[in-house]
């Protein structure tokens, strides 16, 4: 008997009707002869509503108590989903993250899964039950405290369960038909991708694609778990994220480009007038790192010979802007730079494809497409299978459309978009 | 350092403002030099809202999953209360019933506490934390499943915690000033009782008084835990429920009557034309017991000599009426009774007082008061410290007012009522 792990996001279980629909879908999988374990997110806006409540009582709630609060969300959705399955005549058991053996480190709000001990799940499966597990949550190894995994955590729960129980596939149900060559809200002619490698999916997730959370892809790659991203609103096949070879009979020639990702969540800080001496950049980025801030792209201008001064720009999540500015102000005298500029009107475009390695013309086509629509490139960074550029926020969509078209990714028809996205 | 256990009901934590108010109150107790452990109910209508959601997905949800769902309610309220306390600068930890070591039997929806192992609470207290515990919930001893204690369960949680940790007092905060000589919504001149014995409180709770749940009083009596019932909306002293002698200087002469309770939750079933033979009543009540139904009062008429037939009436919770009628129909041929009558238009009035034992005139005064307002008594039952009668539902209030007045319980001023009641 094959074991299938499924994950349903918040938009798939937003109300009683949706929950019943998902229940039918789970039962279909069971009836097809599979054991089924389901990770589920909190219903629709539950998490936001709980956060609002928390903010009403405290502007800065203790992370331990915030995790205690937020985990009520999946407790509600998983119990309701179990009820809906039982109501259709199938035996079912729901388990919290703690009961399911999702063991994490001690970091409240952004815990990492360090082990999965699915004893209770395996017992329940052996008794013929369908199993529902609360996504997004776990219990810490040392102090046995309730933890949450952060944004996208339910994807990671599903993949971790699939890995621990050697599932044959981890199906991630969402509100789109799969992974697209671009966000269909920007590129109406974006095409669904049938297969994509883990490496490409990692680059897309790291570049702003929201369909799968980065950590879940890392987890799946490490444990070699094939992910099937598909819609809970249709029965179409979605996208297989896997490094395993395509089934016989399917084309084995991989496309050069997997897709175009965009990201509006970043800001740019420019440190103006940095003395061009050894160690200045190191001092600046040490201060940023000590403040616990992750930076993305970095650009340093060539020093103007007459002044001996240079500018250093880098991008970071908008939300960490204030903390970074403060950290830099604190070292202004030490470094001797002239001023700081904060710019949150930027966008990032990334082209991802494993085929780039062996196709030298990709960069030329990419930059020509952007130039042809008159968009200015402010920063550039590359990996072996990715090119990213920063543009003005209000020109980003034009650039995405142009690049998507230039690489022949446009489909004949517009894609279907169903609704919002869950966590 | 004294340990004080407090319980706050749903109406005391109905919204963010209420939660902040309760937080201040808890901090006052801590600042007065006490260790504090708080059991808290779900916010306001949360439990009803969760039940509505459950009913939307299933008319008859599995009890295990219903408990999983409902326990989300206290998880939310306890985390928010902990946040509010932390926001005011005090260290605090919240614990679910399971984490707090509230061990129950396996009966979902009406579990009984069989042990309390408060290791994590004691650790937290030793570190100086205020402790918040989810009321109403526990974990089953054998199967480690999440359970709930049924209506009024948070009172029982508080008393059980107080007993396990030998607290000096268990304070039950509610939306009235304490235990009253009658329900102030019926008797505006009801008086707050300063002290009441466990035995009297048990009879009142069993007779329809909702201020304390019956099981919590039983628990407190067994472990000799003094309960202080008081309002979370004022700082007045409430009612001490205790068998311990009054402090020196206070009057030690107990009043004859503790109070008048009423109950509109019962119905009456009459089995008409039962052959007056040995064992007929036993057959009838065995059938009722086998259906798992608790009955309250029983009256059997004297058999009419000419017919050899008698009628048997009994009261039971209205909600169990249909099941009882079905059980009786099933034995109609065996017993040979003529017909069944179901009457849910009844009310029950109970007079409770330990002083009845030594005051023979109580019954006479009681029945005269009821007769004087023209209310017909349909059934009577008594214990050593209680007289109960059944009347027409629509005459119950008149009878309650008359009895309250006849025993000189009326206060000079009307009592203050603050709001609804929590669980």
Interface residues (C-beta under 8 A of the other chain):
Chain A: X16 X19 X20 X23 X50 X53 X54 X56 X57 X58 X59 X60 X61 X62 X64 X65 X66 X68 X69 X71 X72 X73 X75 X76 X78 X79 X80 X82 X83 X84 X86 X87 X92 X93 X94 X96 X99 X144
Chain B: X16 X19 X20 X23 X50 X53 X54 X56 X57 X58 X59 X60 X61 X62 X64 X65 X66 X68 X69 X71 X72 X73 X75 X76 X78 X79 X80 X82 X83 X84 X86 X87 X92 X93 X94 X96 X99 X144
